[in-house]
Amino acid sequence: MLDKLRIVLIGTSHPGNIGGTARAMHNMGLADLALVAPRCEVYGSESHARASGADALVSNAKVYATLEEAVGDCTFVVGASARVRHLPWPMLTPRALGERLPGECAPESAQAALVFGREDSGMTNGELQRCHAHVHIPTNPDFSSLNLAAAVQVLAYECRIAALGADDAPDTPFGVEWDNPPASHDDLERFFDHLERTLIEIDFHDPDNPRQLMARLRRLFMRSHIDSMEMNILRGILGAVNKQSRALARREDHDGNG
């Protein structure tokens, strides 16, 4: 399970936090580190020094321009959030996250990601809306700020404890052997783009007055845990809607011209 878990850091501003994260990961048996648009030197002496023996994780860390690229192959994405958002999203405790991960990682094609935001501002609402769920570490409300590497350590520990007891976990997210692999993050993003274009085409969605429509639809489909066959069906439905909508538009244009 731990081999299928990626730690993603967005916009990290201090190289020591990259090294500290690598050390925390290595302590708990994690090895896949991804960095999105880092705001500091990644592979310098300070990050290696703070890694304290986990230098290989720093050297092998992959750098991406966007979150979408970093989690494109992932089937389960969880964002660490310290704030209550205006639009509620499925929220997990660290312990609940650990309990859920074995099932999420059971399919052969599964890949999970834990995403951490910027030291100064965390993750944006748009970034969090690209996650299936959020996780919140219940710190002391009078002193809630956690160092980035410390936050990674807390969640990595829960993941390791879950992995050690994974023999008792469900085989899949649904507790039964599933007939198709889960849809990837890339699949979901292509679907959401297609869905939005279709809703605009049929005059259901006004992008100039969105009223959180796409955010709410994201929340609906992300928590549904769509598999690859279901994704093909949904894309097929949208394609049929597109075809009928354009045929109707051509008829109306022909009738108008006639």
C-alpha positions in Angstrom: 0.0 0.0 0.0 2.7 2.5 0.9 4.3 2.0 -2.6 1.0 3.4 -4.0 1.0 6.6 -1.9 2.4 9.8 -3.2 3.1 12.9 -1.1 2.5 16.1 -3.0 3.7 19.5 -1.8 2.3 22.7 -3.5 4.3 25.9 -3.8 6.8 25.0 -1.0 8.8 28.2 -0.1 11.6 26.8 2.1 14.0 24.0 1.0 14.2 22.8 4.6 10.6 21.8 4.5 11.3 19.6 1.4 14.1 17.9 3.3 12.1 17.6 6.4 9.2 16.1 4.5 11.6 13.6 2.8 12.8 12.5 6.3 9.3 12.1 7.6 8.3 10.0 4.6 11.4 7.8 4.8 10.7 7.2 8.5 7.3 5.8 7.6 8.3 3.8 4.5 7.0 6.3 1.8 9.2 7.1 -1.2 7.1 9.0 -3.8 7.6 12.8 -3.4 6.1 15.2 -5.9 6.6 19.0 -5.9 4.2 21.4 -7.6 5.6 24.8 -8.6 8.1 25.0 -5.7 9.1 28.5 -4.7 12.6 27.6 -3.6 15.6 25.6 -4.7 14.7 21.9 -4.6 17.9 19.9 -4.8 20.3 22.2 -2.9 22.4 21.6 0.2 19.7 22.8 2.7 17.0 20.4 1.5 19.6 17.5 1.5 20.9 18.5 5.0 17.4 18.5 6.5 16.6 15.2 4.9 19.1 13.6 7.4 19.7 10.4 5.4 16.7 10.5 3.2 18.6 12.3 0.5 17.5 9.9 -2.2 13.9 11.0 -1.8 14.9 14.6 -2.4 17.1 13.7 -5.4 14.3 11.6 -6.9 11.5 14.1 -6.2 9.6 15.0 -9.4 8.7 18.6 -10.1 5.4 19.6 -11.8 4.0 22.8 -13.0 0.4 22.1 -11.9 -1.4 19.9 -9.4 -3.3 18.3 -12.3 0.0 17.0 -13.7 1.2 15.7 -10.3 -1.9 13.6 -9.6 -3.0 12.8 -13.2 -2.6 9.1 -12.7 -4.1 9.0 -9.2 -7.4 7.3 -8.4 -7.8 8.8 -4.9 -6.6 12.3 -3.9 -6.9 13.8 -0.4 -6.0 17.4 0.4 -4.8 18.5 3.8 -6.9 21.5 4.9 -6.8 23.5 8.1 -9.8 25.6 7.3 -13.6 25.0 7.1 -14.5 25.9 3.5 -17.6 27.7 2.4 -18.7 24.7 0.3 -18.4 21.6 2.6 -16.4 18.7 1.2 -16.1 15.1 2.6 -13.7 15.5 5.6 -11.6 12.8 7.1 -9.6 12.6 10.4 -6.1 11.3 10.0 -7.2 8.0 11.6 -10.2 7.7 9.2 -7.9 8.4 6.3 -5.6 5.5 7.4 -8.6 3.2 7.7 -9.8 4.1 4.2 -6.5 3.8 2.3 -6.1 0.0 2.2 -9.3 -0.3 0.3 -8.5 2.7 -2.0 -5.1 1.2 -2.8 -6.3 -2.4 -3.3 -7.0 -2.2 -7.1 -4.0 -3.0 -9.2 -4.1 0.3 -11.0 -4.7 2.4 -7.8 -2.5 5.3 -6.9 -3.3 7.6 -4.0 -2.0 11.1 -3.3 -1.9 13.2 -0.1 -1.6 16.9 -1.1 -0.2 19.6 1.2 -0.5 23.3 0.4 1.8 26.3 0.8 3.3 27.1 4.2 1.7 30.6 4.3 -1.7 30.0 2.7 -2.4 26.3 2.3 -4.3 25.0 -0.7 -6.7 27.2 -2.8 -10.4 26.3 -3.1 -9.8 25.3 -6.7 -7.0 22.9 -5.7 -9.1 21.4 -2.9 -12.0 20.8 -5.3 -9.7 18.5 -7.2 -9.6 16.2 -4.3 -12.0 13.3 -3.4 -11.8 14.2 0.3 -10.1 16.5 2.7 -8.2 15.6 5.9 -7.9 17.8 8.9 -5.4 17.3 11.8 -7.2 18.2 15.0 -4.6 20.3 16.6 -4.9 22.6 19.7 -7.3 25.3 18.6 -5.3 27.9 20.6 -2.1 27.0 18.7 -3.1 25.1 15.5 -0.2 26.0 13.1 1.8 22.9 12.1 5.1 22.8 10.4 4.7 21.3 6.9 7.0 18.3 7.7 5.3 17.7 11.0 1.9 17.6 9.2 3.3 15.1 6.7 4.7 13.0 9.6 1.3 12.8 11.3 -0.5 11.6 8.2 2.4 9.3 7.1 2.3 7.7 10.5 -1.4 6.9 10.2 -0.8 5.5 6.7 1.9 3.2 8.0 -0.2 2.0 10.9 -3.0 1.3 8.3 -0.6 -0.6 6.0 0.6 -2.8 8.9 -3.0 -3.8 9.6 -4.1 -3.9 5.9 -4.8 -7.7 6.0 -8.0 -6.9 7.9 -9.1 -4.1 5.5 -11.7 -4.3 2.7 -10.4 -5.4 -0.7 -11.7 -2.3 -2.4 -13.3 1.1 -1.5 -16.7 -0.7 -1.6 -15.8 -3.7 0.5 -16.2 -6.2 -2.4 -14.2 -7.2 -5.4 -15.0 -4.6 -8.1 -15.4 -5.3 -11.8 -13.5 -2.3 -13.2 -10.6 -0.2 -12.1 -11.3 3.3 -10.7 -11.2 6.3 -13.0 -8.0 8.3 -12.8 -7.7 12.0 -11.9 -7.0 12.7 -15.6 -10.2 10.9 -16.5 -12.2 12.9 -14.0 -10.7 16.2 -15.2 -11.5 15.5 -18.9 -15.0 14.5 -17.8 -15.5 17.7 -15.8 -14.3 19.8 -18.8 -16.7 17.9 -21.1 -19.5 18.2 -18.6 -19.1 22.0 -18.3 -18.9 22.5 -22.0 -22.0 20.5 -22.5 -24.0 22.3 -19.8 -23.0 25.6 -21.4 -24.0 24.3 -24.9 -27.5 23.4 -23.7 -27.9 26.7 -21.7 -28.0 25.0 -18.3 -24.8 26.6 -17.1 -23.8 30.3 -17.3 -20.1 30.6 -16.8 -20.5 34.3 -16.1 -22.9 33.5 -13.2 -21.7 30.0 -12.1 -23.4 29.9 -8.6 -20.9 27.1 -7.6 -22.6 24.7 -10.0 -19.4 23.0 -11.2 -18.0 22.9 -7.7 -21.1 21.1 -6.5 -21.1 18.7 -9.4 -17.4 18.1 -8.7 -18.3 17.2 -5.1 -21.0 14.9 -6.2 -19.0 12.9 -8.7 -15.8 12.9 -6.6 -17.5 11.2 -3.7 -19.2 8.7 -6.0 -15.9 7.0 -6.8 -16.5 6.4 -10.5 -14.9 3.4 -12.1 -13.5 3.4 -15.7 -16.6 1.8 -17.2 -18.9 4.2 -15.5 -16.7 7.0 -16.8 -17.1 5.7 -20.4 -20.8 5.6 -19.9 -21.0 9.2 -18.6 -18.8 10.5 -21.5 -20.9 8.6 -23.9 -24.1 10.2 -22.5 -22.5 13.7 -22.9 -21.4 12.9 -26.4 -25.0 11.9 -27.3 -26.3 15.1 -25.7 -23.7 17.1 -27.8 -24.8 15.3 -31.0 -28.5 16.0 -30.4 -27.9 19.6 -29.3 -26.0 20.4 -32.5 -28.5 18.6 -34.7 -31.3 20.7 -33.1 -29.3 23.8 -33.6 -28.7 23.0 -37.3 -32.5 22.3 -37.8 -33.4 25.6 -36.1 -30.8 27.4 -38.2 -32.2 25.8 -41.4 -35.8 26.6 -40.5 -34.8 30.2 -39.7 -33.1 30.6 -43.0 -35.8 28.9 -44.9 
